[in-house]
Structures are given as structure tokens and as C-alpha cells.
Amino acid sequence: MTSLIASLGVGKGTWAYVGKLIDAEPWDRVFVVTDETGLSFRANKKLDFVVVRQEQFLAEMVETIKKQLDGKIADTEVALNFVSGTGKMHMAIVSALLKLGLAIRLVAMTPEGMKEI
């Protein structure tokens, strides 16, 4: 399988969604990009938290994510989901992944399970 990167914000019901997505596949690694609030998130698999501060400027957030992911993903692509989180966080994640030279596959939960979209 590949690594999953999921953003985690404070949206109502999105934590359960992210938990289902994490459980849906045998991911190599699961990275959860969140702020301090999300550090209490728990799942049935080992999680690697990538912590950002919402008050960071976008360029700073990109560098924060990039530094925390650099050297931790063995593959050339990642599965990416950002149903949860803010647009600013989503932009920072995509930018950091591209700067790391990684391809992305957008994934989502459907009634039939996890699907690439």
C-alpha cells in the first residue's frame, strides 16, 4: 500500500470520517496534519502527527509540514485526503508534498469503501 496523509481540523463529524478512512486500507504509514487541537485524535493504527499552527503564514506552514515529512515517505506518491481542516492547511499540504517531489492520489470514503477520486 502507500502512505496516507489526512488533514484534521475541528469540523463536526470529520474526525469519525478520518478514522474510517484510516481503517479502510492497510496503509504503510498514516500522517495526520493538524494543529494542537487534533493531538487528542485516536485511531486503530499508529499515527504520525504533523503539527502546524493556524496562525502561521502560509509559507511557514508549508515549511513546517515539509520538514516534518522529509525522509519519512519511502514511496513516490501518497494518498491524500482533506475533507477535514482549513483551506490554508490544504494548500500548505499540497505545496509541501509537491516540494518533496511526491505525487498525490486524492482518496475519499464512499458507501463502497475507500476510493481514489
RAQUIHU-V128395 format. One record per backbone hydrogen bond with DSSP energy under -0.5 kcal/mol. NH is the residue of the N-H (numbers start at 1). CO is the residue of the C=O. If there is no record, write none. Layout:
# RAQUIHU-V128395
nh->[NH;NH]
co->[CO;CO]
This chain:
# RAQUIHU-V128395
nh->[3;4;5;6;7;8;14;15;17;18;19;20;21;22;23;24;25;25;27;28;31;32;32;33;33;34;34;38;39;40;41;48;49;50;51;52;56;61;62;63;64;65;66;67;68;69;70;72;74;78;79;80;81;84;90;91;92;93;94;95;96;97;98;99;100;101;102;103;105;107;108;110;113;115;117]
co->[77;29;79;31;81;33;11;11;13;14;15;16;17;18;19;20;21;22;25;2;4;30;48;6;31;32;50;35;36;37;38;30;47;32;49;34;53;57;58;59;60;61;62;63;64;65;66;69;72;103;3;105;5;7;86;87;88;89;90;91;92;93;94;95;96;98;97;76;78;80;115;113;110;108;106]
